[in-house]
Amino acid sequence: MNSDLTEEEMRRALFGTPQPEEQVPAPLVTEPVEEVVLAKSVVAPTVNKKAAKAFRPRLRVTLRVGNEFEGKMTELIHEADTLSSLLAEQEAVKAARKKYKYVDVVSVKSM
């Protein structure tokens, strides 16, 4: 192999011959721009339409919570906006721990 190739010859070998791009000069337009000022903006009457709600994945986490060890437990339902049952469970337990000392996850169901 010949190692005495110039940079330009190497470029031609790798990428082929460059196609000349046609350069069209842009016409210079120096027309004065008229300033348009609206006297009063026109506002279309708004119609109260309920937008279609996009699908949001939701999971319902059912917890049994209480403040006494082996005492009275109440059922708490937490709704999480996620598809991951693990994240929904963690989010529900974290929210329940703010108010209750003992938290037990009963179920995680999709809505």
C-alpha positions in Angstrom: 0.0 0.0 0.0 1.2 3.4 -0.8 1.7 5.5 2.3 2.6 8.7 0.4 -0.9 9.9 0.0 -1.8 13.5 0.7 -4.6 14.4 3.0 -6.8 15.4 0.0 -6.2 12.1 -1.7 -7.2 10.3 1.5 -10.4 12.3 1.8 -11.3 11.5 -1.8 -10.7 7.8 -1.2 -12.8 7.7 1.9 -15.7 10.1 1.0 -15.5 10.4 -2.8 -15.3 13.5 -4.8 -17.2 16.4 -3.3 -20.2 17.6 -5.2 -20.1 21.3 -5.8 -23.0 23.1 -4.1 -24.8 25.6 -6.2 -24.7 28.9 -4.5 -27.6 31.2 -5.3 -27.1 34.7 -4.1 -30.0 35.8 -2.0 -31.7 38.9 -3.4 -31.3 41.9 -1.2 -34.6 43.4 -0.4 -34.6 46.8 1.2 -38.4 47.5 1.2 -39.6 49.6 4.0 -41.6 47.6 6.6 -44.9 49.1 7.4 -45.8 49.2 11.1 -49.2 47.7 11.8 -50.9 48.7 15.0 -54.2 47.2 16.0 -56.6 49.6 17.7 -58.4 46.9 19.7 -57.5 43.3 20.0 -60.3 40.9 19.2 -60.8 38.1 21.6 -62.9 35.1 20.5 -65.5 34.0 23.0 -64.3 31.0 25.0 -66.4 27.9 25.1 -66.1 25.9 28.3 -65.2 22.5 27.0 -63.9 19.8 29.2 -60.6 18.6 27.7 -60.3 14.8 27.3 -58.2 13.6 30.1 -55.1 11.8 29.1 -54.7 8.3 30.4 -52.8 8.4 33.7 -51.6 5.2 35.1 -52.8 4.9 38.7 -52.3 2.3 41.4 -54.4 2.0 44.5 -52.4 0.9 47.6 -54.3 -0.3 50.6 -52.6 0.0 54.0 -53.3 -1.0 57.5 -52.0 1.7 59.9 -52.0 2.4 63.6 -50.0 4.0 66.4 -50.2 1.1 68.9 -48.2 -2.1 68.6 -50.8 -4.9 67.9 -53.5 -2.4 68.7 -56.3 -0.9 66.7 -55.5 -0.8 63.0 -57.3 1.3 60.5 -57.4 0.9 56.7 -55.9 3.6 54.6 -56.1 3.9 50.8 -53.4 5.8 48.8 -53.6 6.4 45.1 -50.3 6.7 43.2 -49.7 8.0 39.7 -47.2 5.4 38.5 -47.1 2.0 36.9 -44.5 0.6 39.2 -46.1 -1.2 42.2 -42.8 -0.9 44.1 -42.7 2.9 43.7 -46.4 3.2 44.6 -45.9 1.1 47.7 -42.9 3.1 48.8 -44.8 6.4 48.2 -47.8 5.2 50.2 -45.7 4.0 53.1 -43.7 7.2 53.2 -46.9 9.3 53.3 -48.5 7.1 56.0 -45.3 7.2 58.2 -45.8 11.0 58.6 -48.9 10.3 60.7 -48.8 6.6 61.8 -46.0 4.6 63.5 -47.0 1.1 62.3 -47.7 0.6 58.6 -48.6 -2.7 56.9 -49.2 -3.0 53.1 -52.3 -5.0 52.3 -52.6 -4.8 48.5 -51.5 -2.9 45.4 -54.1 -2.9 42.6 -54.3 -1.0 39.4 -57.3 1.3 38.9 
